[in-house]
Amino acid sequence: MSIRPPAAGWFKAPHGAERLWIGLALCWCLVMSIAMPYWHFYGKQNSTGEAYRVEPGAFAQRVQRFVATNQVGELNGIPIVQPAPGGDAYLQAQMWSWFPVLKLKKGQTYRVHISSIDLQHGFSLHPLNMNFQVLPGYDHVLTLTPTSSGEFTIICNEFCGIGHHMMAGRILVEE
Amino acid sequence: MTTTTIGPDVTAGEAAGNHPRGEVRVCDTTGLAICTTAERFMKLHAVFAVVSLLIGGVAAILIGLTRWPAVHLLPADWYYRLVTLHGLDMLIVMILNFEIAILYFAGAVLLNSRLYSKSLSWATLGLMLVGAVMCNATVLMGKADVMVTSYVPLRADPQFYLGLILFSVGTLLGVINFFGTLYIAKRDHTYEGSVPLITFGATAAAIIAVVTLLHAATTMIPTYLWSINLLSSIDPEWYRVTWWGLGHMSQQVNVCAMVSVWYLLGHLTVGSKPLSEAVCRSAFLLYILFINLASAHHELVDPGVGATWKIWNTSYAMYLAVLASMIHGFTVPASIEVAMRAKGFQRGLFGWLANAPWSNPGFSGFFLSLVIFGFGGGITGVTLGTQQINIMAHNTLRIPGHFHVTVVGGTALAFMALTYYVVPLIFQREFYAKALCRLQPYLFAIGITTMSIGMSFAGSYGVPRRHWDVEFSGSPFAPAFDSGAHVMLGLLGVGAVIAFTAVLLFVLLVVAAVFFGRSNAGRPMEPWHVERGVTAAVRASHGAGEDEEHRTPGTLVLVLVFLASFAVYYFANWLWLSDVWHVR
């Protein structure tokens, strides 16, 4: 009776189907526990959370410098910037835009520095559906290797005020 | 005040209680001694909960109709405002009021004790009320469009944070009142031996609630000081880590309360008893021990917290808490199977399930809650909480898709099911329109499940949560979502309409019963169902042999189906993950 105090001597080990199920459930939980560290060492999609403290103003200056040295064009009034393969790229989140447009090469690895200069934002790459959190004061470094080419849209998926639904940017990936 | 000693004429377990004269009544249905003070506050908190359910529900349907692209009802500012209001009233105000009522029940009523302190109860109610009104008013005035998470440096009016602090302090006083009741019941020997299972589950919920409320204070007090310019800044990552110590752990309070309600309703509807007290109690213990850092799964794609921290906290803590849920997921239906088989429903694997009292809203609501929570919420939650898979899910509609089947299809539905007993037993009023009462849990379950499926699949297409316009009108780079995403958002809208209809029906039925229902004082409540095919002989043999008590082949098949679904969904997600870009 679950609403009355149990009779004395209630502490008994489970048996039968209940015991079998607890064993199965425990094994399954162990499988899941091992999956994460396993994938961390042998898989290719891991968010390590590498980040450095940065003042929003200082980050904005780095972005400006990055754009000035690597700009290759313009799209909808926003500079297209092509970082060197293997090098650093910068992406600035701000209510309600992503700056600049990045142009990457498929199969090359880039260290993409993402930060916000005002509120928290969310980096969501459409239509691939990769999502990362962007915080002011933190330079979030994603070591990205595009494995597909085409035009990708960056959506903001962390609420950042009334124009949140207009905050979209672009990454271009060529073969 | 009279004191009664336990004489030889009082049987074991039926101790005399410590009620002051005139502050106790005997329940005509269950025979439990009910402290009338506890009863009054259970009523007040239940009314408070139902009112916030209605407010949160109205916000919900307006939000749902906005996310349905074909309708797109609200302007952007009101959409975000009502998302904040909805989260606040449902996740915090409604659910915590229900839980305070459950704590008073599990403490005072089940232990045959008086409630520890009347003035603490008033303070609890008063602070919760003032806090809730402050938060609601601030949000409705447009001064706190910050979502329920209120991530800094997004700033709300100081009143919003102060309201949250007052509400939390009030809740904490309610929890202290529960612990006080446990203490005086033990001291006055109002029961013998160990506390009942439901009180044990409620105690687990209360312990987690204290830890949760400490996180609330750690997060909200500095944030309040920042909002009135006494602190210059709050670190956004620090805020996220401590806030989720409040945000997700509070959901574990809900889980403990919900599981306790499952056991309670199993007992009230089919007379089930736990298969093994030791197993059930150990599972509650696992919740207390391992849920503390599992809230780390909200920071899996955050900067500033390392991979080791993420993996460690989600692997050791989360999966041991998951184990607890999987244990309850077996034990609850198994105890129903044992009780039904003992009544004579022995045919086949599922004769016990087919003959269960599906026309009893207390049973249908609780069993649907169990199935929806396990299959819908459990499987998706654990998968989304995997460090790498979270890359595909973080902040997409998959997240609300998950928590609407846990908190709403699971906890809220269980609480609704309980209400079909709370009103006749505590308010001593009978429901009108029994046929509608019987329909309501099914309608709600269908609505919320449809809505959550719509959300989950739209999220798989990358549709963000908390987002007014999926068309991105006005943006320089509009993404073109697959037409499948639009279909799923339409499904979300249809589900929201069905679920809201069920919420409205629930509120109307409860209000009609509480204020205008026939009184059943002095006699047992009208039963929701009449047992069929039960012979006296099989009833008498209930609980005869150990082996018979543990024969649960039907449940074993059900949980194996569950495990198979779990594994398929889990590994399918790893497969989808291998398609995205490489990232370190």
Interface residues (C-beta under 8 A of the other chain):
Chain A: M1 S2 I3 R4 P5 P6 A7 A8 W10 F11 K12 A13 P14 H15 G16 A17 E18 L20 W21 I22 L24 A25 L26 W28 C29 L30 M32 S33 A35 M36 P37 W39 H40 G43 K44 Q45 N46 S47 T48 G49 E50 A51 N76 G77 I78 S97 T109 D118 L119 Q120 G122 S124 L125 H126 P127 L128 N129 M130 N131 F132 Q133 V134 L135 P136 G137 Y138 D139 H140 V141 L142 T143 L144 T145 P146 T147 S148 T153 I154 I155 C156 N157 E158 F159 C160 G161 I162 G163 H164 H165 M166 M167 A168 G169 R170
Chain B: G13 T30 L32 A76 D77 Y80 L110 D145 V146 M147 Y151 V152 P153 L154 Y191 E192 G193 S194 V195 P196 L197 I198 D235 P236 E237 R240 Y263 L264 G266 H267 S272 K273 P274 L275 S276 E277 A278 V279 E299 L300 V301 D302 P303 G304 V305 G306 A307 W309 K310 I311 T314 S315 Y316 Y319 L320 V322 L323 M326 I327 F330 T331 A334 V382 T386 Q387 Q388 N390 I391 M392 A393 H394 N395 T396 S460 Y461 G462 P464 R465 R466 H467 W468 D469 F472 S473 G474 S475 P476 F477 A478 P479 F481 D482 H550 R551 T552 P553 T555 L556 V559 L563 F566 A567 Y570 W574 L577 S578 V580 W581 H582 V583 R584
